[in-house]
């Protein structure tokens, strides 16, 4: 299986309801003594945020926590509050975020820099656009944590969300082995995450990550199917089954994204989850694209997300994840619809929580 197919399979696997975050455990492994190839790959990197760059000398002898992330991944975003807390609580712990992009626009360092600022990430971030660090770690997941001891050995790893208390216990153990005499507080950090970073409602999550580019699209239900890389007017079916989606209006379905050519285009999705997000952005930098969302044909009201008001109005101004719906209980199957009042917008993937 080629790399992209494997990555996509695993990333979807973590979001799927079949695996709750708490069910994904930490698996232990040990590397040889000396500077590991993994840390050497990090030290060779030339593009950094929040740091002028780390060298083998600056890393040597430190306990290191490495996390692979990409800034629109909802699974990663829900782990971020813990990374922030650990970086602040343990000054002897070197936290490094390795930004390895999934989507085209995530290769743009200005987009990553903006995300780092908006998300208040203060620890060093290394740009891994060529996947050299990813390959050195033999990594396959977003998010992925690697716990490295003072000798440069990977001692534990954690793939996916959850297991935060166990992860912090590993940090404390490795710091103790490194001779850190006094940990400020041996208890686990307490995180009260809000907004997009709040833990998923796993008990009510029955919709998987849904890509709208043809490379990974599934459950597309517009009559006539998809015409790839060709502008066409699509229509919505009379009814969508759970987890089906459709287009209405003039769209071009490309490999990673679906592009709107004319105002008034719509995307419909029947889903079952507390939260609905859509990764999207304007085709031209500096432009704004207005949109309106409905749920079961009505304005969302109290079910609106961070990026919409109670009437369902919002604006796309940059490439990122937009939270469009956060509905109160009871959580049942709902029909979501987004209508773009302006053209020149591209949509990439629905995610849920």
C-alpha positions as CSV (number, residue, x, y, z in Angstrom):
1,X,0.0,0.0,0.0
2,X,1.5,3.4,-0.9
3,X,2.1,6.0,1.7
4,X,-0.9,8.2,1.1
5,X,-3.3,5.3,1.1
6,X,-1.9,4.0,4.3
7,X,-1.9,7.4,6.0
8,X,-5.5,8.1,5.0
9,X,-6.7,4.7,6.1
10,X,-5.1,5.1,9.6
11,X,-6.2,8.7,10.0
12,X,-9.8,7.8,9.2
13,X,-9.5,4.8,11.5
14,X,-8.8,7.0,14.5
15,X,-11.8,9.2,13.8
16,X,-14.2,6.3,13.2
17,X,-16.6,5.4,15.9
18,X,-15.2,1.8,16.0
19,X,-12.2,3.2,18.0
20,X,-12.8,5.6,20.8
21,X,-9.9,7.7,21.8
22,X,-9.6,6.1,25.2
23,X,-9.2,2.7,23.5
24,X,-5.9,3.6,21.8
25,X,-3.1,2.6,24.1
26,X,0.6,3.4,24.4
27,X,2.9,0.9,22.8
28,X,6.5,0.7,24.2
29,X,9.7,0.4,22.2
30,X,13.4,1.0,22.8
31,X,16.1,2.4,20.5
32,X,19.8,2.1,20.7
33,X,22.0,4.4,22.7
34,X,23.5,7.6,21.2
35,X,22.0,10.2,18.9
36,X,19.0,8.5,17.2
37,X,18.2,8.9,13.5
38,X,14.9,10.4,14.6
39,X,16.5,13.2,16.5
40,X,19.2,13.6,13.9
41,X,16.4,14.2,11.3
42,X,14.9,16.9,13.5
43,X,18.3,18.6,14.0
44,X,18.8,18.7,10.2
45,X,15.6,20.6,9.6
46,X,16.0,24.2,8.5
47,X,12.6,25.8,8.9
48,X,11.3,26.4,12.4
49,X,8.7,28.4,14.2
50,X,9.1,29.6,17.8
51,X,12.8,28.7,17.6
52,X,15.9,29.5,15.6
53,X,16.4,25.8,15.2
54,X,17.6,22.9,17.4
55,X,21.0,21.2,17.0
56,X,22.2,17.8,18.2
57,X,24.0,19.6,21.0
58,X,20.9,21.5,22.1
59,X,18.8,18.3,22.2
60,X,21.4,16.1,23.8
61,X,20.7,15.0,27.3
62,X,17.1,16.2,27.3
63,X,13.8,14.4,27.7
64,X,12.0,15.1,24.5
65,X,8.3,14.9,23.6
66,X,7.8,14.9,19.8
67,X,4.3,15.3,18.3
68,X,3.4,14.9,14.6
69,X,0.5,17.2,13.7
70,X,-1.1,19.0,10.8
71,X,-3.1,22.1,11.6
72,X,-6.5,21.2,10.2
73,X,-6.6,17.8,11.8
74,X,-9.5,17.7,14.4
75,X,-8.0,14.6,16.1
76,X,-4.7,16.6,16.7
77,X,-6.6,19.8,17.7
78,X,-8.3,18.0,20.6
79,X,-4.9,16.9,22.0
80,X,-3.4,20.4,21.9
81,X,-4.6,21.6,25.3
82,X,-2.6,18.8,26.9
83,X,0.6,19.7,24.9
84,X,0.3,23.3,26.0
85,X,-0.1,22.3,29.7
86,X,2.8,19.8,29.6
87,X,5.1,22.3,28.0
88,X,4.3,24.8,30.7
89,X,4.3,22.5,33.7
90,X,7.6,20.7,32.9
91,X,10.3,23.2,32.0
92,X,12.9,20.4,31.8
93,X,10.8,18.7,29.0
94,X,11.6,19.7,25.4
95,X,8.3,19.7,23.5
96,X,8.7,19.7,19.7
97,X,5.8,19.9,17.2
98,X,6.6,18.4,13.8
99,X,4.2,19.9,11.3
100,X,3.8,17.3,8.5
101,X,1.1,18.6,6.1
102,X,-1.7,16.5,4.7
103,X,-3.5,19.0,2.5
104,X,-2.0,21.3,-0.2
105,X,-2.4,24.6,1.6
106,X,-0.8,23.1,4.8
107,X,2.6,23.2,2.9
108,X,2.4,27.0,3.1
109,X,4.5,28.1,6.0
110,X,2.6,31.4,6.3
111,X,-0.6,29.4,6.9
112,X,1.2,27.3,9.6
113,X,2.7,30.4,11.2
114,X,-0.8,32.0,11.4
115,X,-2.2,28.8,12.9
116,X,0.6,28.6,15.5
117,X,-0.2,32.2,16.6
118,X,-4.0,31.7,16.6
119,X,-3.7,28.5,18.6
120,X,-1.2,30.0,21.1
121,X,1.4,27.3,20.5
122,X,4.6,28.5,22.3
123,X,6.9,25.4,22.0
124,X,9.2,24.9,19.0
125,X,7.6,23.8,15.7
126,X,9.6,22.3,12.9
127,X,8.3,22.3,9.3
128,X,8.4,18.8,7.7
129,X,7.0,19.6,4.2
130,X,9.2,16.9,2.6
131,X,8.2,14.2,5.2
132,X,11.9,13.5,6.0
133,X,11.2,13.6,9.8
134,X,8.0,11.5,9.3
135,X,10.0,8.9,7.5
136,X,12.8,8.9,10.0
137,X,10.3,8.0,12.7
138,X,8.4,5.5,10.4
139,X,5.4,7.4,11.5
140,X,1.9,6.8,10.0
141,X,-0.5,8.9,12.2
142,X,-1.8,12.3,13.0
143,X,-1.6,12.9,15.9
144,X,1.4,10.8,17.1
145,X,3.4,11.3,20.3
146,X,6.9,9.9,20.8
147,X,8.5,10.0,24.2
148,X,12.3,10.2,24.0
149,X,14.7,9.7,27.0
150,X,17.8,11.6,27.9
151,X,19.9,9.1,25.9
152,X,17.9,9.8,22.7
153,X,15.9,6.5,22.8
154,X,12.2,6.3,21.9
155,X,10.7,4.7,25.0
156,X,7.0,5.0,24.4
157,X,4.6,6.3,21.8
158,X,0.9,7.2,21.7
159,X,-1.1,7.2,18.4
160,X,-4.4,9.1,18.3
161,X,-6.3,10.9,20.9
162,X,-6.7,9.9,24.6
163,X,-4.6,8.2,27.2
164,X,-3.5,11.6,28.5
165,X,-2.9,10.5,32.1
166,X,-0.8,7.6,31.0
167,X,1.2,9.9,28.7
168,X,1.9,12.3,31.5
169,X,3.0,9.4,33.7
170,X,5.6,8.5,31.0
171,X,6.8,12.1,31.0
172,X,7.2,12.1,34.7
173,X,9.1,8.8,34.7
174,X,11.5,9.9,32.0
175,X,12.2,13.2,33.8
176,X,12.8,11.3,37.1
177,X,15.3,9.0,35.3
178,X,17.0,12.2,34.0
179,X,17.6,13.3,37.5
180,X,14.9,16.1,37.7
181,X,14.8,16.3,41.5
182,X,11.5,17.9,42.0
183,X,8.5,17.9,39.8
184,X,6.2,20.8,40.5
185,X,3.2,18.6,40.9
186,X,3.1,14.9,40.5
187,X,-0.6,14.9,39.7
188,X,-1.8,15.0,36.1
189,X,-2.7,18.3,34.5
190,X,-6.4,19.3,34.6
191,X,-7.7,20.4,31.2
192,X,-11.0,22.1,30.6
193,X,-11.0,22.4,26.8
194,X,-13.5,24.6,25.0
195,X,-14.6,25.2,21.5
196,X,-13.0,23.1,18.8
197,X,-10.5,21.7,21.3
198,X,-13.2,20.1,23.5
199,X,-13.2,16.3,23.6
200,X,-15.4,14.6,21.1
201,X,-18.8,13.3,22.2
202,X,-17.7,9.7,21.4
203,X,-21.0,8.1,22.5
204,X,-22.9,10.0,19.9
205,X,-20.3,10.1,17.1
206,X,-21.6,8.0,14.2
207,X,-20.2,10.0,11.2
208,X,-16.7,9.4,9.9
209,X,-14.3,12.0,8.4
210,X,-15.7,12.7,4.9
211,X,-13.4,14.0,2.2
212,X,-15.0,15.9,-0.7
213,X,-12.1,15.7,-3.2
214,X,-12.2,12.7,-5.5
215,X,-9.0,11.1,-4.2
216,X,-10.7,10.0,-1.0
217,X,-14.4,10.8,-1.5
218,X,-17.0,8.2,-0.4
219,X,-20.8,8.2,-0.2
220,X,-21.3,10.9,-2.8
221,X,-24.9,11.0,-3.7
222,X,-25.6,13.6,-6.4
223,X,-27.4,12.1,-9.4
224,X,-25.0,11.1,-12.2
225,X,-22.1,10.8,-9.8
226,X,-18.9,12.8,-10.0
227,X,-17.1,14.2,-13.1
228,X,-13.6,14.7,-11.9
229,X,-11.6,17.8,-12.9
230,X,-14.5,19.1,-14.9
231,X,-16.9,22.0,-14.1
232,X,-20.4,20.8,-14.0
233,X,-23.8,21.7,-12.5
234,X,-24.8,19.2,-9.8
235,X,-28.2,18.6,-8.2
236,X,-29.0,17.3,-4.7
237,X,-31.0,14.1,-4.4
238,X,-34.5,14.0,-2.9
239,X,-33.1,12.3,0.2
240,X,-29.7,11.5,1.7
241,X,-29.0,8.5,3.8
242,X,-26.8,8.8,6.9
243,X,-23.2,9.9,6.0
244,X,-24.1,10.5,2.4
245,X,-23.2,14.0,0.9
246,X,-24.1,15.8,-2.2
247,X,-23.5,19.0,-4.2
248,X,-25.9,21.4,-5.8
249,X,-24.7,24.2,-8.2
250,X,-21.7,24.6,-10.4
251,X,-18.7,22.8,-9.0
252,X,-15.4,21.2,-10.0
253,X,-14.4,18.1,-8.1
254,X,-10.6,18.0,-7.9
255,X,-8.2,15.5,-6.2
256,X,-8.1,17.1,-2.8
257,X,-10.9,19.8,-2.9
258,X,-14.2,20.7,-4.5
259,X,-14.2,24.2,-6.0
260,X,-17.3,26.4,-6.4
261,X,-17.5,28.3,-9.7
262,X,-20.7,30.3,-9.3
263,X,-22.5,31.9,-6.3
264,X,-25.3,29.9,-4.7
265,X,-23.6,26.5,-4.6
266,X,-24.5,24.2,-1.8
267,X,-23.0,21.1,0.0
268,X,-25.4,18.8,1.9
269,X,-24.4,16.1,4.4
270,X,-26.6,13.9,6.6
271,X,-24.6,13.3,9.8
272,X,-24.9,12.1,13.4
273,X,-22.6,13.9,15.8
274,X,-22.5,16.8,18.2
275,X,-20.1,18.8,16.2
276,X,-19.7,19.3,12.4
277,X,-16.6,21.0,11.0
278,X,-15.6,21.8,7.4
279,X,-12.0,22.5,6.3
280,X,-12.2,25.1,3.5
281,X,-10.7,28.3,2.2
282,X,-11.0,31.1,-0.4
283,X,-9.4,30.5,-3.8
284,X,-7.7,33.9,-3.6
285,X,-5.8,35.2,-0.6
286,X,-7.3,38.2,1.0
287,X,-10.9,37.5,-0.3
288,X,-13.9,36.7,1.8
289,X,-16.7,34.2,0.9
290,X,-20.0,34.5,2.7
291,X,-22.0,31.4,3.6
292,X,-25.2,30.4,5.4
293,X,-25.8,27.0,7.1
294,X,-29.0,25.2,8.0
295,X,-29.8,22.1,10.0
296,X,-32.9,20.2,8.9
297,X,-33.8,23.1,6.8
298,X,-33.8,25.6,9.7
299,X,-31.3,28.2,11.0
300,X,-29.1,26.5,13.6
301,X,-30.1,28.7,16.5
302,X,-28.5,27.2,19.7
303,X,-26.8,24.5,17.5
304,X,-24.6,27.1,15.8
305,X,-20.8,26.5,15.9
306,X,-18.0,28.9,16.7
307,X,-17.8,30.1,13.1
308,X,-21.5,30.7,12.5
309,X,-24.1,32.9,14.3
310,X,-27.6,31.7,15.4
311,X,-28.9,32.5,11.9
312,X,-26.3,30.3,10.3
313,X,-24.2,33.2,8.8
314,X,-20.5,33.0,8.5
315,X,-17.5,34.0,6.3
316,X,-14.6,32.1,4.9
317,X,-11.5,34.2,5.1
318,X,-8.6,31.8,5.3
319,X,-7.7,28.1,4.9
320,X,-8.6,26.3,8.1
321,X,-11.1,24.2,10.0
322,X,-14.4,25.9,10.6
323,X,-16.7,24.7,13.3
324,X,-20.2,25.1,11.8
325,X,-22.4,23.1,14.1
326,X,-22.3,22.3,17.9
327,X,-25.8,21.0,18.7
328,X,-27.2,20.3,22.1
329,X,-28.7,16.9,23.0
330,X,-30.5,14.9,21.9
331,X,-28.1,14.0,19.1
332,X,-29.9,12.4,16.2
333,X,-29.5,12.2,12.4
334,X,-29.5,15.7,11.0
335,X,-29.4,17.1,7.5
336,X,-26.7,19.8,7.2
337,X,-26.6,22.3,4.4
338,X,-24.1,25.1,3.6
339,X,-24.9,27.6,0.9
340,X,-22.1,29.9,-0.4
341,X,-23.4,33.3,-1.3
342,X,-20.1,34.1,-3.2
343,X,-18.1,31.9,-5.6
344,X,-14.4,31.0,-5.5
345,X,-14.3,28.8,-2.4
346,X,-12.8,25.3,-2.0
347,X,-13.9,22.7,0.4
348,X,-11.7,19.8,1.5
349,X,-13.1,17.6,4.3
350,X,-15.9,17.3,6.9
351,X,-14.9,16.2,10.4
352,X,-17.1,15.5,13.4
353,X,-16.9,15.5,17.2
